[in-house]
Amino acid sequence: MREEEELRLATEAVQFAREREEEAEKQRKRKEYNKSLNAEAAQLAFQQELTKAFTFSYMQLMHTLGLKASAQKPYESESRLYRS
C-alpha cells in the first residue's frame, strides 16, 4: 500500500513538473512574441517619421536640381515650394 502511494506521488510530481515546464515555455514564447511585436511597432513608427522628412528633402533637392522627382504632385502643403 505504501509503495502504491509513493508511486502515485512520484507520478503526480513528474506530471506537475511537466505542466510547469510547459507553462514556462508558453510564457517565454509570449514574452518573445511581445518583444518582437514592440520592436516592429517601434521600427514602423521610426520609419514613418523618417518618410515625411525624407520625402520633403528629396522633393526639395529634386526641385533645386531642376529634375522632375515623380509623376505625382507633391503634397498640397508643400506645393508652394515647387512653383516656378
LOSENU-273618 format. One record per atom (N, C-alpha, C): residue in three letters; x, y, z; atom name; residue number from 1. Coordinates in nm, 2 decimals, always signed. Last residue first. Example, Ala and Ser with C-alpha at 12.3 -4.5 7.8 and 13.67 -1.06 7.14 Angstrom:
LOSENU-273618
+------+--------+--------+--------+------+-----+
| code |      u |      v |      w | site | pos |
+------+--------+--------+--------+------+-----+
|  SER |  +1.28 |  -0.22 |  +0.71 |    N |   2 |
|  SER |  +1.37 |  -0.11 |  +0.71 |   CA |   2 |
|  SER |  +1.29 |  +0.00 |  +0.79 |    C |   2 |
|  ALA |  +1.32 |  -0.57 |  +0.78 |    N |   1 |
|  ALA |  +1.23 |  -0.45 |  +0.78 |   CA |   1 |
|  ALA |  +1.32 |  -0.33 |  +0.78 |    C |   1 |
+------+--------+--------+--------+------+-----+
END
This chain:
LOSENU-273618
+------+--------+--------+--------+------+-----+
| code |      u |      v |      w | site | pos |
+------+--------+--------+--------+------+-----+
|  SER |  +0.71 |  +7.76 |  -5.99 |    N |  84 |
|  SER |  +0.82 |  +7.83 |  -6.07 |   CA |  84 |
|  SER |  +0.79 |  +7.98 |  -6.06 |    C |  84 |
|  ARG |  +0.66 |  +7.58 |  -5.70 |    N |  83 |
|  ARG |  +0.61 |  +7.67 |  -5.80 |   CA |  83 |
|  ARG |  +0.72 |  +7.75 |  -5.87 |    C |  83 |
|  TYR |  +0.74 |  +7.44 |  -5.48 |    N |  82 |
|  TYR |  +0.78 |  +7.39 |  -5.61 |   CA |  82 |
|  TYR |  +0.72 |  +7.47 |  -5.73 |    C |  82 |
|  LEU |  +0.64 |  +7.53 |  -5.25 |    N |  81 |
|  LEU |  +0.78 |  +7.53 |  -5.26 |   CA |  81 |
|  LEU |  +0.82 |  +7.50 |  -5.41 |    C |  81 |
|  ARG |  +0.37 |  +7.50 |  -5.26 |    N |  80 |
|  ARG |  +0.41 |  +7.63 |  -5.28 |   CA |  80 |
|  ARG |  +0.56 |  +7.64 |  -5.30 |    C |  80 |
|  SER |  +0.33 |  +7.23 |  -5.20 |    N |  79 |
|  SER |  +0.32 |  +7.27 |  -5.34 |   CA |  79 |
|  SER |  +0.38 |  +7.41 |  -5.36 |    C |  79 |
|  GLU |  +0.31 |  +7.14 |  -4.94 |    N |  78 |
|  GLU |  +0.45 |  +7.16 |  -4.99 |   CA |  78 |
|  GLU |  +0.45 |  +7.22 |  -5.13 |    C |  78 |
|  SER |  +0.04 |  +7.10 |  -4.90 |    N |  77 |
|  SER |  +0.11 |  +7.19 |  -4.82 |   CA |  77 |
|  SER |  +0.25 |  +7.23 |  -4.87 |    C |  77 |
|  GLU |  +0.00 |  +6.89 |  -5.10 |    N |  76 |
|  GLU |  -0.06 |  +7.03 |  -5.11 |   CA |  76 |
|  GLU |  +0.01 |  +7.13 |  -5.03 |    C |  76 |
|  TYR |  +0.28 |  +6.70 |  -5.20 |    N |  75 |
|  TYR |  +0.17 |  +6.73 |  -5.10 |   CA |  75 |
|  TYR |  +0.12 |  +6.87 |  -5.12 |    C |  75 |
|  PRO |  +0.35 |  +6.70 |  -5.55 |    N |  74 |
|  PRO |  +0.38 |  +6.69 |  -5.41 |   CA |  74 |
|  PRO |  +0.26 |  +6.72 |  -5.32 |    C |  74 |
|  LYS |  +0.21 |  +6.48 |  -5.80 |    N |  73 |
|  LYS |  +0.22 |  +6.61 |  -5.75 |   CA |  73 |
|  LYS |  +0.27 |  +6.60 |  -5.60 |    C |  73 |
|  GLN |  +0.38 |  +6.22 |  -5.98 |    N |  72 |
|  GLN |  +0.28 |  +6.27 |  -5.88 |   CA |  72 |
|  GLN |  +0.31 |  +6.41 |  -5.83 |    C |  72 |
|  ALA |  +0.60 |  +6.16 |  -6.12 |    N |  71 |
|  ALA |  +0.48 |  +6.20 |  -6.20 |   CA |  71 |
|  ALA |  +0.37 |  +6.25 |  -6.10 |    C |  71 |
|  SER |  +0.89 |  +6.30 |  -5.96 |    N |  70 |
|  SER |  +0.80 |  +6.19 |  -6.00 |   CA |  70 |
|  SER |  +0.68 |  +6.24 |  -6.08 |    C |  70 |
|  ALA |  +1.09 |  +6.50 |  -6.00 |    N |  69 |
|  ALA |  +1.10 |  +6.39 |  -5.89 |   CA |  69 |
|  ALA |  +1.01 |  +6.27 |  -5.93 |    C |  69 |
|  LYS |  +1.27 |  +6.64 |  -6.24 |    N |  68 |
|  LYS |  +1.14 |  +6.60 |  -6.21 |   CA |  68 |
|  LYS |  +1.14 |  +6.48 |  -6.12 |    C |  68 |
|  LEU |  +1.52 |  +6.88 |  -6.16 |    N |  67 |
|  LEU |  +1.48 |  +6.75 |  -6.21 |   CA |  67 |
|  LEU |  +1.34 |  +6.72 |  -6.17 |    C |  67 |
|  GLY |  +1.65 |  +7.10 |  -6.05 |    N |  66 |
|  GLY |  +1.58 |  +7.12 |  -6.18 |   CA |  66 |
|  GLY |  +1.53 |  +6.98 |  -6.24 |    C |  66 |
|  LEU |  +1.77 |  +7.10 |  -5.81 |    N |  65 |
|  LEU |  +1.85 |  +7.05 |  -5.92 |   CA |  65 |
|  LEU |  +1.78 |  +7.06 |  -6.06 |    C |  65 |
|  THR |  +1.55 |  +7.18 |  -5.66 |    N |  64 |
|  THR |  +1.67 |  +7.26 |  -5.67 |   CA |  64 |
|  THR |  +1.75 |  +7.22 |  -5.79 |    C |  64 |
|  HIS |  +1.38 |  +6.96 |  -5.69 |    N |  63 |
|  HIS |  +1.34 |  +7.08 |  -5.75 |   CA |  63 |
|  HIS |  +1.46 |  +7.18 |  -5.76 |    C |  63 |
|  MET |  +1.53 |  +6.77 |  -5.56 |    N |  62 |
|  MET |  +1.50 |  +6.74 |  -5.70 |   CA |  62 |
|  MET |  +1.46 |  +6.88 |  -5.76 |    C |  62 |
|  LEU |  +1.53 |  +6.88 |  -5.30 |    N |  61 |
|  LEU |  +1.65 |  +6.86 |  -5.37 |   CA |  61 |
|  LEU |  +1.63 |  +6.84 |  -5.52 |    C |  61 |
|  GLN |  +1.25 |  +6.86 |  -5.24 |    N |  60 |
|  GLN |  +1.32 |  +6.99 |  -5.24 |   CA |  60 |
|  GLN |  +1.45 |  +6.98 |  -5.32 |    C |  60 |
|  MET |  +1.22 |  +6.59 |  -5.24 |    N |  59 |
|  MET |  +1.14 |  +6.67 |  -5.34 |   CA |  59 |
|  MET |  +1.21 |  +6.81 |  -5.35 |    C |  59 |
|  TYR |  +1.39 |  +6.52 |  -5.03 |    N |  58 |
|  TYR |  +1.41 |  +6.47 |  -5.16 |   CA |  58 |
|  TYR |  +1.34 |  +6.55 |  -5.26 |    C |  58 |
|  SER |  +1.27 |  +6.65 |  -4.81 |    N |  57 |
|  SER |  +1.40 |  +6.69 |  -4.85 |   CA |  57 |
|  SER |  +1.43 |  +6.64 |  -4.99 |    C |  57 |
|  PHE |  +1.01 |  +6.52 |  -4.81 |    N |  56 |
|  PHE |  +1.02 |  +6.66 |  -4.82 |   CA |  56 |
|  PHE |  +1.16 |  +6.70 |  -4.87 |    C |  56 |
|  THR |  +1.09 |  +6.25 |  -4.77 |    N |  55 |
|  THR |  +1.02 |  +6.29 |  -4.89 |   CA |  55 |
|  THR |  +1.03 |  +6.44 |  -4.91 |    C |  55 |
|  PHE |  +1.22 |  +6.26 |  -4.52 |    N |  54 |
|  PHE |  +1.30 |  +6.22 |  -4.64 |   CA |  54 |
|  PHE |  +1.22 |  +6.27 |  -4.77 |    C |  54 |
|  ALA |  +1.01 |  +6.34 |  -4.36 |    N |  53 |
|  ALA |  +1.13 |  +6.42 |  -4.37 |   CA |  53 |
|  ALA |  +1.20 |  +6.39 |  -4.50 |    C |  53 |
|  LYS |  +0.84 |  +6.12 |  -4.39 |    N |  52 |
|  LYS |  +0.79 |  +6.25 |  -4.42 |   CA |  52 |
|  LYS |  +0.91 |  +6.35 |  -4.44 |    C |  52 |
|  THR |  +1.01 |  +5.90 |  -4.32 |    N |  51 |
|  THR |  +0.95 |  +5.91 |  -4.45 |   CA |  51 |
|  THR |  +0.90 |  +6.05 |  -4.49 |    C |  51 |
|  LEU |  +1.07 |  +5.92 |  -4.05 |    N |  50 |
|  LEU |  +1.17 |  +5.95 |  -4.15 |   CA |  50 |
|  LEU |  +1.11 |  +5.97 |  -4.29 |    C |  50 |
|  GLU |  +0.82 |  +5.84 |  -3.94 |    N |  49 |
|  GLU |  +0.88 |  +5.97 |  -3.91 |   CA |  49 |
|  GLU |  +0.98 |  +6.01 |  -4.01 |    C |  49 |
|  GLN |  +0.81 |  +5.58 |  -4.03 |    N |  48 |
|  GLN |  +0.71 |  +5.68 |  -4.07 |   CA |  48 |
|  GLN |  +0.75 |  +5.82 |  -4.05 |    C |  48 |
|  GLN |  +1.02 |  +5.46 |  -3.90 |    N |  47 |
|  GLN |  +1.02 |  +5.47 |  -4.05 |   CA |  47 |
|  GLN |  +0.92 |  +5.57 |  -4.10 |    C |  47 |
|  PHE |  +0.93 |  +5.47 |  -3.64 |    N |  46 |
|  PHE |  +1.05 |  +5.54 |  -3.68 |   CA |  46 |
|  PHE |  +1.06 |  +5.56 |  -3.83 |    C |  46 |
|  ALA |  +0.71 |  +5.30 |  -3.65 |    N |  45 |
|  ALA |  +0.69 |  +5.44 |  -3.62 |   CA |  45 |
|  ALA |  +0.81 |  +5.52 |  -3.66 |    C |  45 |
|  LEU |  +0.84 |  +5.06 |  -3.72 |    N |  44 |
|  LEU |  +0.75 |  +5.12 |  -3.82 |   CA |  44 |
|  LEU |  +0.72 |  +5.27 |  -3.78 |    C |  44 |
|  GLN |  +0.99 |  +5.02 |  -3.49 |    N |  43 |
|  GLN |  +1.06 |  +5.04 |  -3.62 |   CA |  43 |
|  GLN |  +0.97 |  +5.11 |  -3.72 |    C |  43 |
|  ALA |  +0.79 |  +4.99 |  -3.30 |    N |  42 |
|  ALA |  +0.88 |  +5.10 |  -3.29 |   CA |  42 |
|  ALA |  +0.96 |  +5.13 |  -3.42 |    C |  42 |
|  ALA |  +0.68 |  +4.75 |  -3.40 |    N |  41 |
|  ALA |  +0.60 |  +4.87 |  -3.39 |   CA |  41 |
|  ALA |  +0.69 |  +5.00 |  -3.38 |    C |  41 |
|  GLU |  +0.89 |  +4.57 |  -3.37 |    N |  40 |
|  GLU |  +0.84 |  +4.60 |  -3.50 |   CA |  40 |
|  GLU |  +0.76 |  +4.73 |  -3.50 |    C |  40 |
|  ALA |  +0.92 |  +4.57 |  -3.09 |    N |  39 |
|  ALA |  +1.03 |  +4.62 |  -3.18 |   CA |  39 |
|  ALA |  +0.98 |  +4.65 |  -3.32 |    C |  39 |
|  ASN |  +0.67 |  +4.47 |  -3.02 |    N |  38 |
|  ASN |  +0.70 |  +4.60 |  -2.98 |   CA |  38 |
|  ASN |  +0.82 |  +4.66 |  -3.06 |    C |  38 |
|  LEU |  +0.70 |  +4.21 |  -3.13 |    N |  37 |
|  LEU |  +0.59 |  +4.30 |  -3.18 |   CA |  37 |
|  LEU |  +0.62 |  +4.44 |  -3.14 |    C |  37 |
|  SER |  +0.91 |  +4.11 |  -2.99 |    N |  36 |
|  SER |  +0.93 |  +4.13 |  -3.13 |   CA |  36 |
|  SER |  +0.82 |  +4.22 |  -3.19 |    C |  36 |
|  LYS |  +0.79 |  +4.11 |  -2.74 |    N |  35 |
|  LYS |  +0.91 |  +4.18 |  -2.76 |   CA |  35 |
|  LYS |  +0.93 |  +4.21 |  -2.91 |    C |  35 |
|  ASN |  +0.58 |  +3.93 |  -2.77 |    N |  34 |
|  ASN |  +0.55 |  +4.07 |  -2.74 |   CA |  34 |
|  ASN |  +0.67 |  +4.16 |  -2.76 |    C |  34 |
|  TYR |  +0.73 |  +3.69 |  -2.83 |    N |  33 |
|  TYR |  +0.63 |  +3.75 |  -2.93 |   CA |  33 |
|  TYR |  +0.61 |  +3.90 |  -2.90 |    C |  33 |
|  GLU |  +0.86 |  +3.66 |  -2.59 |    N |  32 |
|  GLU |  +0.94 |  +3.68 |  -2.71 |   CA |  32 |
|  GLU |  +0.85 |  +3.74 |  -2.82 |    C |  32 |
|  LYS |  +0.64 |  +3.63 |  -2.41 |    N |  31 |
|  LYS |  +0.73 |  +3.74 |  -2.40 |   CA |  31 |
|  LYS |  +0.81 |  +3.77 |  -2.52 |    C |  31 |
|  ARG |  +0.54 |  +3.39 |  -2.52 |    N |  30 |
|  ARG |  +0.46 |  +3.50 |  -2.52 |   CA |  30 |
|  ARG |  +0.54 |  +3.63 |  -2.50 |    C |  30 |
|  LYS |  +0.76 |  +3.21 |  -2.48 |    N |  29 |
|  LYS |  +0.71 |  +3.24 |  -2.61 |   CA |  29 |
|  LYS |  +0.63 |  +3.37 |  -2.62 |    C |  29 |
|  ARG |  +0.76 |  +3.22 |  -2.20 |    N |  28 |
|  ARG |  +0.87 |  +3.26 |  -2.27 |   CA |  28 |
|  ARG |  +0.84 |  +3.30 |  -2.41 |    C |  28 |
|  GLN |  +0.50 |  +3.11 |  -2.15 |    N |  27 |
|  GLN |  +0.53 |  +3.24 |  -2.10 |   CA |  27 |
|  GLN |  +0.65 |  +3.30 |  -2.18 |    C |  27 |
|  LYS |  +0.54 |  +2.85 |  -2.25 |    N |  26 |
|  LYS |  +0.44 |  +2.94 |  -2.31 |   CA |  26 |
|  LYS |  +0.46 |  +3.08 |  -2.27 |    C |  26 |
|  GLU |  +0.74 |  +2.76 |  -2.08 |    N |  25 |
|  GLU |  +0.77 |  +2.77 |  -2.22 |   CA |  25 |
|  GLU |  +0.66 |  +2.86 |  -2.29 |    C |  25 |
|  ALA |  +0.60 |  +2.75 |  -1.84 |    N |  24 |
|  ALA |  +0.72 |  +2.84 |  -1.85 |   CA |  24 |
|  ALA |  +0.75 |  +2.86 |  -2.00 |    C |  24 |
|  GLU |  +0.41 |  +2.56 |  -1.90 |    N |  23 |
|  GLU |  +0.37 |  +2.69 |  -1.87 |   CA |  23 |
|  GLU |  +0.48 |  +2.79 |  -1.88 |    C |  23 |
|  GLU |  +0.58 |  +2.34 |  -1.93 |    N |  22 |
|  GLU |  +0.50 |  +2.38 |  -2.04 |   CA |  22 |
|  GLU |  +0.45 |  +2.52 |  -2.02 |    C |  22 |
|  GLU |  +0.69 |  +2.32 |  -1.67 |    N |  21 |
|  GLU |  +0.78 |  +2.34 |  -1.79 |   CA |  21 |
|  GLU |  +0.70 |  +2.39 |  -1.91 |    C |  21 |
|  ARG |  +0.45 |  +2.26 |  -1.53 |    N |  20 |
|  ARG |  +0.53 |  +2.39 |  -1.50 |   CA |  20 |
|  ARG |  +0.62 |  +2.42 |  -1.62 |    C |  20 |
|  GLU |  +0.39 |  +2.01 |  -1.64 |    N |  19 |
|  GLU |  +0.30 |  +2.12 |  -1.66 |   CA |  19 |
|  GLU |  +0.37 |  +2.26 |  -1.63 |    C |  19 |
|  ARG |  +0.62 |  +1.86 |  -1.55 |    N |  18 |
|  ARG |  +0.59 |  +1.88 |  -1.69 |   CA |  18 |
|  ARG |  +0.50 |  +2.00 |  -1.72 |    C |  18 |
|  ALA |  +0.57 |  +1.87 |  -1.27 |    N |  17 |
|  ALA |  +0.69 |  +1.93 |  -1.33 |   CA |  17 |
|  ALA |  +0.68 |  +1.96 |  -1.48 |    C |  17 |
|  PHE |  +0.33 |  +1.73 |  -1.26 |    N |  16 |
|  PHE |  +0.33 |  +1.87 |  -1.21 |   CA |  16 |
|  PHE |  +0.45 |  +1.94 |  -1.27 |    C |  16 |
|  GLN |  +0.42 |  +1.48 |  -1.34 |    N |  15 |
|  GLN |  +0.32 |  +1.55 |  -1.42 |   CA |  15 |
|  GLN |  +0.32 |  +1.70 |  -1.38 |    C |  15 |
|  VAL |  +0.60 |  +1.42 |  -1.13 |    N |  14 |
|  VAL |  +0.65 |  +1.43 |  -1.27 |   CA |  14 |
|  VAL |  +0.55 |  +1.51 |  -1.36 |    C |  14 |
|  ALA |  +0.42 |  +1.42 |  -0.92 |    N |  13 |
|  ALA |  +0.53 |  +1.51 |  -0.92 |   CA |  13 |
|  ALA |  +0.59 |  +1.53 |  -1.06 |    C |  13 |
|  GLU |  +0.26 |  +1.20 |  -0.99 |    N |  12 |
|  GLU |  +0.20 |  +1.34 |  -0.98 |   CA |  12 |
|  GLU |  +0.31 |  +1.44 |  -0.98 |    C |  12 |
|  THR |  +0.45 |  +1.00 |  -0.97 |    N |  11 |
|  THR |  +0.38 |  +1.02 |  -1.09 |   CA |  11 |
|  THR |  +0.32 |  +1.16 |  -1.10 |    C |  11 |
|  ALA |  +0.50 |  +1.01 |  -0.69 |    N |  10 |
|  ALA |  +0.61 |  +1.03 |  -0.79 |   CA |  10 |
|  ALA |  +0.55 |  +1.07 |  -0.93 |    C |  10 |
|  LEU |  +0.25 |  +0.95 |  -0.59 |    N |   9 |
|  LEU |  +0.31 |  +1.08 |  -0.56 |   CA |   9 |
|  LEU |  +0.42 |  +1.11 |  -0.66 |    C |   9 |
|  ARG |  +0.23 |  +0.68 |  -0.68 |    N |   8 |
|  ARG |  +0.13 |  +0.78 |  -0.72 |   CA |   8 |
|  ARG |  +0.18 |  +0.92 |  -0.70 |    C |   8 |
|  LEU |  +0.44 |  +0.56 |  -0.55 |    N |   7 |
|  LEU |  +0.44 |  +0.56 |  -0.70 |   CA |   7 |
|  LEU |  +0.34 |  +0.67 |  -0.75 |    C |   7 |
|  GLU |  +0.36 |  +0.60 |  -0.29 |    N |   6 |
|  GLU |  +0.48 |  +0.66 |  -0.33 |   CA |   6 |
|  GLU |  +0.49 |  +0.67 |  -0.48 |    C |   6 |
|  GLU |  +0.13 |  +0.43 |  -0.29 |    N |   5 |
|  GLU |  +0.12 |  +0.58 |  -0.26 |   CA |   5 |
|  GLU |  +0.24 |  +0.65 |  -0.31 |    C |   5 |
|  GLU |  +0.25 |  +0.19 |  -0.34 |    N |   4 |
|  GLU |  +0.15 |  +0.24 |  -0.44 |   CA |   4 |
|  GLU |  +0.13 |  +0.39 |  -0.42 |    C |   4 |
|  GLU |  +0.40 |  +0.15 |  -0.11 |    N |   3 |
|  GLU |  +0.46 |  +0.16 |  -0.24 |   CA |   3 |
|  GLU |  +0.37 |  +0.22 |  -0.35 |    C |   3 |
|  ARG |  +0.19 |  +0.13 |  +0.08 |    N |   2 |
|  ARG |  +0.28 |  +0.24 |  +0.09 |   CA |   2 |
|  ARG |  +0.36 |  +0.26 |  -0.05 |    C |   2 |
|  MET |  +0.08 |  -0.12 |  +0.00 |    N |   1 |
|  MET |  +0.00 |  +0.00 |  +0.00 |   CA |   1 |
|  MET |  +0.09 |  +0.13 |  +0.00 |    C |   1 |
+------+--------+--------+--------+------+-----+
END
